[in-house]
């Protein structure tokens, strides 16, 4: 039988197939040449964009310590948990587990990840390493972690307003964290890493820019004295049912702040927005009328004039006097008493008579030189200067009220510094919140003789029976100090039955080392006089501080 195939057809199909194959091979070869040679740089760049990333390497924030190196603020490693909504895939089980680990509800997570146009959404920041590890083990597509730092404050609310705190980005927001933010922050770095298709880091490729840790900060504060002041102030507020209070402890020789406490306080490790009113450091940001604590300087200005001496007699009878259609009163009719006794019984009439006998500028000048009406050298954020008005024409009653602590506003820190000036032979020393290694050079703002006379007079306030400072006595130490009880001012004038009770004291009087200022606002208990409210708190803080610092006894009457 004859074949029906055309023998000439077979070679034609064969050659056609070979031609097509060769053509395809040539096309593929040309494409390979194009991609590997002509477009190599472009493809390499695109590939790197999909596998290599530049990540920010956070800088370790500097440690804040007390004067002995004990940490007050340290940074710990935490993780930020974030998602790429375009890649985020989950089951009901692992979503519930993730929500429990993050402290969120499943609905909250779903709501945050619904916008598929975004590629980056934070779920939670500041997650501790243990929980972060558990979250990582869930292996949920589109769920990622980023290493960061979070601030931890070992002393909690004891030093909260002084040290301050940082925000979620580890930047200072309040206190010394804010004041020295640049010093503490350091510089973040950058590194190139290789990632897989899910964004997980496979390996570190190169350090692009080295990170640099922040600098440490050593404060002048002694945490032992800080805790002591906090504990005793808290007890004093509870006992006297007071609204708030502040304590400042100064080193007389150096101007260093050894303690600065405010109550009520807050826990910087677990703060809330509702507590924002408690964030400020009232010892430097809040002002008040100091009342009779100013009398130490009113009498100092009288002694400085040369017209009065400690034993000069002043007749305070009948216990009141009229000044410009107003009445200045004492609690009792003290009769004729000496300048020293005027301070001991805190006589408004006696102080007023001395100040009105002098030129109006005499008292203002001394108060101004000491530093009232001006900010201290603390550098604390939000510090107030207080108010000391230099009137073109002084009215007698205005001058009289200034003499016993009204019409002037001060901060607790200013008041402590003023008494430190008296204790330091009339030399004003700059305030420091940082530990210093060299005693600063001060400025002589009060005559040395006058300052020493005032120290003697202030000591009698403590030692004389019946004087206002009896409850501030410390066995074994000579103490000098002054009480102050002032009616609090409100929106509609002075408020009846609302007082600020203050006591500022110095010890040991023979060689002053410390000044302690105790300010208690609005005590609502049975007592409001500073002699009963603030003086006992001062005693406990000063007594404990002297023992902590091993200051020798100086009272010859105690063996």
C-alpha positions, 0 to 999 in steps of 0.5 A: 500500500502506498503511504499518504504522507508527503515526504517533502512535508516532514523537513519543513515542519522540522526546520520550522520548529527548530527555527522557532526554538532558536528564535526563542533562545535568542530572545531569552538570551537577549533578555538575560543580557539586557537584565544582567548587563544593561539593567543590572544596577536598576534590578539590584537597587529594586531588589535591595529595596525589597530585602534591605532596610535602614533601621533606626537604632535608639540611643540609650538615655543617660542615667540620673542618679543621686549624689551617691550614685544611686539611680533615680531614672534608668532606661530599660529595653521595651518593644513597640508592637505594630502591624502592616494592615495589608499583611495582617492575617489572624485567626480568632484564637491568636487574635484573642491571645494577642489582645490579652497580651497587649491589654486590648480588646479584639475589637480594638485591634480590628478597628486599628487594622481595618485601614488597608491603605496604611502600612504601619499602625502601632498597636502598643508601645512600651511592651516588656520583653517577656510579653514581647517574646510571647507575642513574637511566638504567635508568628502572626503575618503582618505583626512586627516588633521594634526595640525601644527604651522606656524610663523607669524611676526606682524612687517612684513618687518620692522624687517624682516632681523633682526628677520628672519623667519622659514620654513614650518616645523617651523625651523629657516632659517634666522636671530635670528630665526636661531641663537636661533632655539634650544632655541625657538624650544621646544620638540615635544611630542607623543600620542596614539590615536584610529582611524577609518578605514578612519584614523580619530581620534576617541579619545585620548588614552594616552600621550606617551611623553609630548611635551614641548614648546620652550623658549621665546626670548626678543630682545634688539630692541625697535619696536618704534625706529625700525619703525622710522628708517625704515620709515626715511631710506625708505624716504631717499632712495626714495629722493636720488634714492639710491639702498640700505641702513642700519641703526643701533641704539646702546645704548651707555651705554649697547651696546644693539641694539635698531634698525637694519634696512635694505632696500630693505626688504621683507615680511616674512609672504609672501616671495618668492624665487625671494626675497632671495637676500633680506633675509640677514641682510646687517648691519652685513653681508655686508662690505664696505669702510667707507671713511671719517668716519674713520678720527675720529679714524685716528685723535684719533691715532694722538692725542694719539701719543702726537705729535698733539693737537686739535689746532695744525696747519697743512698746507694743501696747495695747496689742494693736495699732492703727495704720492708714485707717487699718488696724495691725494686731498681735495675738496678745498684748505683749507690752514693752518688749525688746527686738529679740522678744518681738521675734520670739513672740512674732509681734506684728505691732513691734515689727511694724513700728520698727519698719515704719521708723525707717525709710521705705527703701530700707526693707525693700532693698534688703529683700531684693538683695537676698533674692526675693522677686527673682528666680534662683539659679536652679534652672528648673523648668517653670520656676517662678520669681515670686513678687516683690514690688518696688513701689514709687510711693509706699503707703504706711499700711502697705509697708507694714504688711510687707514687714510681716509677710503680706504683699510679697510672694515667694517660692519655698526654694526662695525662702530656704535660700534666704535663710541659708544666706543668714546662716552663711554670714550674709553671703548668698550662695547660688542654688544647685540641683546638681552635685558640685565638687567645688564650693561656689563663690557667693555674694555678700548681701547682708552685713556679716555682723547683722547676719550673726545677730539674726542667727542669735535672735532666731536661736532664741525663738527655739530656746525661749520658753513660750516662744513660737519655735519651742516644738522645733528643738532637737536634743543635742543640737542648737537650732535657729528658726522662725514660724510663719502663719499666713491667711491664704489669698483666694479669688475673692480676697483672703479666705477665712479659716484657710492658712499657710503654715511655715517653718524655716530652720537652721542647724547646728546654729554654732556652725550651720550646715543645713536649712530646712523649709517646711510649707504646709498649705490649708491645714483643716485639723484642730490646729493651723499655727505653724508652731504646732503644724510645721515646726514638729515636721521640721524637727523630724526632718532636720534631726534625721538629716543631721544624723544621716550626715553624721553632723557632730552635736553642738549643744553643751547642755546635752551629754 
